[in-house]
Amino acid sequence: MRVAVLVTLVAALTLATGAAGVTITVAMWAGEGASENCVERSLKAVSYWNQLPEAREFLVEVIPYYSSADWQYVLETGRDPCTGRRIDVIYVPGGYHPEWHWDFDWVSALYHAQIDLGIGYVGVCAGAYLHAGVTTKGAIGEDVFFDGVTAIDGNKGEGEVPVLLYENPMTPPNTWGRVFQYSYANGPGLGPEAGSVIVSEREWYKTATINGREVKVEVEGVGRYLSTVEGWAIVLGRYYLRRGDKWVPRGRFVLFGVHPELTERIGAWKFFVRALIWAAGYEPFRRGGGGEGGGGAPVIAPTPLPRSRRSPRAS
């Protein structure tokens, strides 16, 4: 936990100088099913970011969670169970089926967090499989979660893979149309869910009724695998909720089939942190941010849940 302490300390020091603009609070699953290496490297990437000049506008603070009860509280209330702080983004790192260790209806809770509370989501590898609805070992193509995205390929070993980046709100324009190598560890290749309306080569949307609400999700391919894996390596999405004759923006999400946090390149680390910022409802390259989705959504009142007595694993 020394790295997590460092992230919080850097955040506190930056805030003390009065230099920070917005603080993005990220709830990270770090318990069973999460890779300790992915957790540690994610924290290091955020720590690096918080020492850059960019942190004066967007500071990122990560809170690790190890207890299913605490994680349920976060998803159901949008608040940290200890401090009551608003959570802007839910982050599920690489690992192996963390949802197997969540003893509650996480599908309904995640819908609630993203659609009702407007909280953002970032998933890397296992976290991307989870959001794409793959909950059974090796079940490429399984889809138990509505987000417009499904896993069409994956489980292709470990190493590095080339990814072609397209225009997107999380990397600077000089990266668009270029190929970059990313660390890969059995991550998914992503594509449109069945029933999606294809808008262009890399854009699609889908509508569904969830608990009596009409919901639309718009998805955009950001990075495409050029070898090893079929489909998209990186996608972003936006949920919308119909209210009358309007579609109201709700939570955003970014799914990585690759590992930017494990990639030995500063630009990949920045990409990862900017994904957290974008998922929170802000525009990393636009001063003053913006408040779609996670930036200004209402939150339901917290209700007490039992605290876990389980100690965090050493990292």
C-alpha positions in Angstrom: 0.0 0.0 0.0 3.0 2.3 0.0 2.2 3.4 -3.6 -1.4 4.2 -2.7 -0.2 6.4 0.1 2.2 8.2 -2.3 -0.7 9.0 -4.7 -2.8 10.4 -1.9 0.2 12.4 -0.5 1.1 13.9 -3.9 -2.6 14.9 -4.2 -2.6 16.5 -0.8 0.6 18.4 -1.5 -0.7 19.7 -4.8 -4.0 20.8 -3.3 -2.1 22.5 -0.5 -0.4 24.7 -3.0 -3.8 25.9 -4.4 -2.7 24.8 -7.9 -5.2 22.1 -8.5 -8.3 22.8 -10.6 -10.4 19.6 -10.4 -9.8 16.5 -8.3 -11.0 13.2 -9.9 -11.8 10.6 -7.3 -11.4 7.0 -8.6 -12.6 3.9 -6.8 -10.3 1.0 -7.8 -11.1 -2.6 -7.2 -7.9 -4.1 -5.6 -9.2 -7.2 -3.9 -9.5 -10.8 -5.1 -9.4 -11.2 -8.8 -7.3 -8.1 -9.3 -3.7 -8.5 -10.3 -1.4 -6.9 -7.7 1.0 -5.9 -10.5 -1.8 -4.1 -12.4 -2.9 -2.4 -9.2 0.6 -1.2 -8.3 1.4 0.0 -11.8 -1.9 1.8 -12.1 -1.1 3.7 -8.9 2.4 4.5 -10.2 1.0 5.9 -13.4 -1.4 8.1 -11.4 1.4 9.2 -9.1 3.5 10.1 -12.1 0.6 12.2 -13.6 0.1 14.0 -10.3 3.6 15.4 -10.5 3.1 16.8 -14.0 2.0 20.4 -14.8 -1.3 18.9 -16.1 -2.3 18.0 -12.6 -2.8 21.7 -11.9 -6.0 21.3 -13.8 -6.9 17.6 -13.3 -5.6 15.9 -10.2 -6.4 12.2 -9.8 -6.8 10.5 -6.4 -7.3 6.7 -6.3 -9.0 4.8 -3.5 -8.3 1.0 -3.5 -11.1 -1.3 -2.3 -10.6 -4.9 -1.1 -14.0 -5.7 0.4 -17.1 -6.8 -1.6 -19.3 -5.0 0.9 -17.4 -1.7 0.4 -17.4 -2.2 -3.3 -21.2 -2.7 -3.3 -21.6 0.5 -1.2 -19.6 2.4 -3.8 -21.7 1.1 -6.7 -25.0 1.7 -5.0 -24.3 5.1 -3.5 -21.5 6.7 -5.5 -19.8 7.5 -2.3 -16.7 6.3 -0.3 -18.0 4.4 2.7 -15.4 5.9 5.1 -15.5 9.5 4.1 -18.7 10.0 2.1 -16.7 11.5 -0.7 -18.3 11.5 -4.2 -16.8 8.8 -6.5 -16.3 10.1 -10.1 -14.9 6.9 -11.7 -15.0 3.2 -11.1 -11.8 1.4 -12.2 -11.4 -2.3 -12.6 -7.8 -3.3 -13.5 -6.4 -6.4 -15.0 -6.6 -9.7 -13.2 -8.9 -12.7 -13.5 -12.7 -12.5 -13.1 -13.0 -10.1 -10.1 -16.8 -10.3 -10.4 -16.6 -13.9 -9.1 -15.6 -12.3 -5.8 -18.5 -9.8 -5.6 -21.3 -11.4 -3.6 -24.1 -9.1 -4.8 -26.0 -8.3 -8.0 -23.1 -6.4 -9.6 -24.8 -6.1 -13.0 -27.7 -4.1 -11.5 -25.4 -2.2 -9.3 -23.2 -1.2 -12.2 -26.2 -0.1 -14.3 -27.2 2.0 -11.3 -23.8 3.5 -11.0 -23.4 4.4 -14.6 -27.0 5.2 -15.7 -28.6 6.6 -12.5 -25.7 8.1 -10.8 -23.7 9.0 -13.9 -20.4 7.6 -12.7 -17.7 6.8 -15.2 -16.0 3.4 -15.7 -12.6 2.4 -16.9 -11.8 -1.3 -17.4 -8.4 -2.8 -18.4 -8.2 -6.4 -19.6 -10.3 -8.2 -17.0 -12.2 -5.0 -16.3 -12.9 -4.7 -20.1 -14.1 -8.3 -20.3 -16.4 -7.7 -17.3 -18.0 -4.6 -18.8 -18.4 -6.4 -22.1 -20.3 -9.1 -20.3 -17.9 -12.0 -20.3 -18.3 -13.7 -16.9 -17.6 -17.3 -17.7 -14.1 -18.7 -18.1 -13.0 -18.6 -21.8 -16.5 -17.6 -23.0 -15.6 -15.2 -25.8 -18.8 -13.8 -27.2 -20.8 -14.2 -24.0 -22.6 -11.0 -23.1 -24.6 -10.4 -19.9 -24.2 -6.6 -19.7 -25.7 -3.9 -22.0 -23.0 -1.5 -23.1 -23.0 -1.8 -26.9 -19.7 -3.8 -26.7 -19.0 -7.5 -26.8 -15.8 -9.5 -26.8 -15.2 -11.1 -30.2 -11.7 -12.4 -29.6 -9.1 -12.6 -26.8 -7.0 -15.0 -24.7 -4.1 -14.8 -27.1 -1.2 -15.1 -24.7 1.2 -12.4 -23.5 3.6 -9.9 -25.0 3.3 -6.7 -27.0 0.8 -5.9 -29.8 0.6 -3.1 -32.3 -2.4 -0.8 -32.0 -3.5 1.8 -34.5 -4.9 4.9 -32.7 -7.7 6.9 -34.2 -8.9 10.4 -33.4 -10.1 10.5 -29.8 -10.4 12.9 -26.8 -7.7 11.2 -24.6 -4.5 11.5 -26.7 -3.0 14.5 -28.5 -3.6 14.9 -32.3 0.0 13.9 -33.1 -0.8 10.4 -32.0 -3.8 9.9 -34.3 -3.2 7.7 -37.3 0.0 6.2 -35.7 0.8 2.7 -34.5 2.0 2.1 -31.0 3.0 -1.0 -29.1 1.1 -1.9 -26.0 1.6 -4.6 -23.3 -0.9 -7.4 -23.8 -2.0 -10.2 -21.5 -4.9 -12.3 -22.8 -7.1 -9.2 -23.2 -10.3 -9.0 -25.3 -10.8 -7.9 -28.8 -13.9 -5.8 -28.8 -16.7 -5.2 -31.3 -20.4 -4.1 -31.5 -23.1 -6.0 -29.5 -25.7 -7.8 -31.6 -28.5 -5.4 -32.6 -26.2 -2.4 -32.7 -26.8 0.2 -35.3 -23.5 0.8 -37.3 -22.9 4.4 -38.0 -19.5 4.2 -39.5 -16.4 1.9 -39.5 -15.7 2.8 -35.9 -19.0 4.2 -34.5 -22.2 2.4 -33.5 -25.0 2.7 -31.0 -27.6 0.5 -29.3 -30.8 1.1 -27.4 -32.4 -1.0 -24.7 -35.0 -0.9 -21.9 -33.5 -1.5 -18.5 -35.9 -1.6 -15.5 -38.5 0.4 -17.4 -36.0 3.0 -18.6 -35.1 3.6 -22.2 -31.3 3.7 -22.4 -29.0 4.4 -25.4 -25.3 3.8 -25.5 -23.0 5.3 -28.2 -19.6 3.6 -28.8 -16.5 4.6 -30.6 -13.5 2.6 -31.5 -10.3 4.3 -30.4 -7.5 1.8 -31.1 -7.6 -1.2 -33.4 -5.4 -4.3 -33.0 -3.2 -4.8 -36.1 -2.1 -8.3 -35.3 -2.6 -11.2 -32.8 -6.2 -10.2 -31.8 -9.2 -9.4 -33.9 -11.3 -6.3 -33.3 -10.8 -3.1 -31.2 -8.2 -2.9 -28.5 -9.6 0.3 -27.0 -13.2 1.7 -27.1 -15.0 4.5 -25.4 -18.8 4.8 -24.7 -21.4 7.1 -23.5 -24.7 6.2 -21.8 -27.8 8.3 -22.4 -31.2 8.1 -20.6 -34.4 9.2 -22.3 -36.3 11.9 -20.4 -39.3 13.0 -22.4 -38.2 13.7 -25.9 -34.5 14.2 -25.0 -31.5 11.9 -24.4 -29.7 13.0 -21.3 -26.0 12.2 -21.0 -25.1 9.8 -18.1 -21.9 7.8 -17.3 -19.0 7.4 -19.8 -16.7 4.4 -20.1 -13.4 3.4 -21.6 -12.4 -0.2 -22.1 -8.8 -1.3 -22.8 -8.1 -4.8 -24.1 -4.4 -3.9 -23.7 -2.5 -2.7 -20.7 -1.5 1.0 -20.9 -0.4 1.0 -17.2 2.1 -1.9 -17.9 3.4 -0.4 -21.1 6.9 1.1 -20.6 6.1 4.4 -22.2 5.1 7.7 -20.6 2.5 8.4 -23.3 0.7 5.2 -22.4 0.6 6.2 -18.8 -0.8 9.6 -19.7 -3.4 7.9 -21.9 -4.5 5.7 -19.0 -4.9 8.7 -16.7 -6.6 10.8 -19.3 -9.1 7.9 -19.8 -10.0 8.2 -16.1 -10.4 12.0 -16.5 -12.5 11.6 -19.6 -14.7 8.9 -18.0 -15.3 11.3 -15.1 -17.0 13.6 -17.5 -14.2 16.1 -18.4 -12.3 16.8 -21.5 -8.5 16.4 -20.8 -7.5 18.8 -23.6 -10.1 21.4 -23.0 -9.4 23.9 -20.2 -12.3 24.1 -17.7 -13.3 20.5 -18.3 -17.0 20.0 -18.9 -19.7 18.3 -17.0 -21.4 15.6 -18.9 -21.9 12.3 -17.2 -19.8 11.9 -14.0 -19.2 15.6 -13.6 -22.6 16.7 -12.4 -25.0 13.7 -11.9 -27.2 13.5 -8.8 -26.3 10.9 -6.2 -28.7 8.9 -3.9 -28.3 9.3 -0.2 -25.8 6.8 1.3 -27.1 3.9 3.4 -24.9 2.2 6.0 -23.4 -1.2 5.0 -21.1 -3.4 7.1 -17.4 -2.6 6.9 -15.0 -5.4 6.0 -12.5 -6.5 8.6 -10.3 -8.0 5.9 -6.8 -6.5 5.7 -5.4 -5.4 2.3 -2.9 -7.7 0.6 0.7 -6.5 0.7 1.8 -5.2 -2.8 
